[in-house]
Amino acid sequence: MQRPVLTEEALRLSVGQSVGTSDWHRVDQVMIDAFADLTGDHQFIHVDPVRAAAGPLGTTVAHGFLTLSLLGRMTDEALPPLAKVRYSVNYGFDRVRFVAPVPVDSDLRAVLRLMAMDDATPGQVRLMWEVTVEIKGLDRPAVVATWIHLHFMKGILPDD
């Protein structure tokens, strides 16, 4: 199925609104352990179910950076592509807060609200998103962040 494509004009009209919600993604112990191996962060609250069960959280929890790393995939699902994009880059975060721990076997999804759009630089569109990563069945989100994407547009270079 072909995904709809957003124009710059349609995006401009979306400032201040929720633009997309991703699918749910399960964070299981296999994923947590793989992330621990990749990053070298083997703190017991992440990788030792027996010890973590006796701790204050009662179970293992995902690394905050694991949760944050899922944003690329979730954003791809949640947002329609922007028309005339040559390529895009992750420009960074203005603010990231890990609001609630993510217990093992939780389902997460991202909700994205467009906070601002800046197209003052020819050939570039900078988008600022409020991202909320929700945990299914819990009231508090896992992450709340302000994330910036920078898109380089077609039509600027002679070969476009």
N, C-alpha and C positions, 0 to 999 in steps of 0.2 A: 504494500500500500504506500502510495506517494504521500510524503508529509507536506503540509502547507508551508509556504515560504513567506516570511515576514518582509515587508518593505521597510525602508527607513521611516517613511511617513506613518505606516501603521504602528511601528515601534514608538515613535514620538507620541502618538495618541495613547499609548499604554503606560506612560510614565505615571507612577503612583498606584498602578494596579498589579494584581497578581497575574502573571503571564503563563505560568505552567507549574505542573506538579508531576513528579516522577512516579514510576512504578515503585512498589515496595521491594526492598532488598534484605534478605536474611543475612545476619551477621552471626556465623556459627564459630565453634571453637577451632575448626580447621582453618578458617580465614584468619582468626585472631593469632593462631600459632604461626601461620605463614608470614603474617605481618611482623610478628616478633622476630622471626628468623631474618627477615629482610632488613629490619632496622636495628637489630641487636638489643631491643628493649624487651627483656624477658622478666620483667617485674612480676612477682607471683600473682598479683591481682588480675593479670591478663592470662597467664599460662599454667597456673597450678590450681585446678578445680578444687582439690581437697583443701588446700591451705586457704584459698579464697572463700570457700564456703564457711570457714570459721571466722572470717573477717567481717568488717562492718557492712560490706555490700552483699554478703551471703552467696556470691557466685563470682565467676570471672566476668570481666567487663572488657569491652573493646578499647583499644588505645584511642585517645582523642584524635590523633593524626590519622588513624585508620578511618575513622568516621569522616574526617575532612577529605581524605583521599578518594572517597566514593563520590564526591561532588562532581567530578568530571563525567563519570558515567551517568549519574542521575540528571545532570544538567542537559546532557545530550538527549535524554529521553523526554525531559520536561519542556524544552524550548524548541520551537520550530526554527529551522535554519534562517539566517538573514540573507536576503537576496543580494547578489553582486559582491559577495565576500571572496576575496582572494585567499586570505588565511587569517586566523585568529590566534591571539596569545592570551595566556593568563597573566594579567597585569598585576595581580596581587590582592591583598586584603587590607582594608582600612581597619577592620575590627573583627575579631573572632572570639567568641565566648563558648566554652564547653559547659553548658548549663546543667545537664544531667548525665550521669553515667549510662552507658549502653550495655545492659546485661547480655550475656551470651544468649544466642538464639532469638534476639530481637529482630523485628522488621523495621527498617528505616525507609523514609522517603524524603525528598526535598521539595519544598515549596518556594518558588522564586517570584519576588515582586520587584519590578523595575523601579528603582529609586531616581535615576537620572540618566540622561543621554547627552553626550557632548560630541558634536560633529563639526566643531569650529575649525579643526585642522583638516585641510583638504585631503581626501583619500582615507581618512580614519574616522571610525565611530567608536567612542568609548562609552561603555555601558556599566552602570553601577547597580548591583543587585543586592537586595536584602534576601538572604538565604536562610531558611529555617529548616533544619533536619528534624523531622518528627519521629517519635518512637511509637509504634502502633500500641494502643492500649494505655498509654501514659499521657498525663496532662502536660508535663514539662518537656520541652524539646531537648534533643541531644546537643545541638549546635545552633547558634544564631550568629550570622556573619554578614559583613558587608564585603562583597566580592566584586572586583573590577575585571571586565573583559575588554580587550582592545582588538578591534576588527580593522583589517586593512582591506580596502575596497578595490574592486576592479574598475577600469575606466580611467585610471590616472596615468598609467604607463602607455606608450604608443602601441604595444602589442596586445592590449586588452581587447 
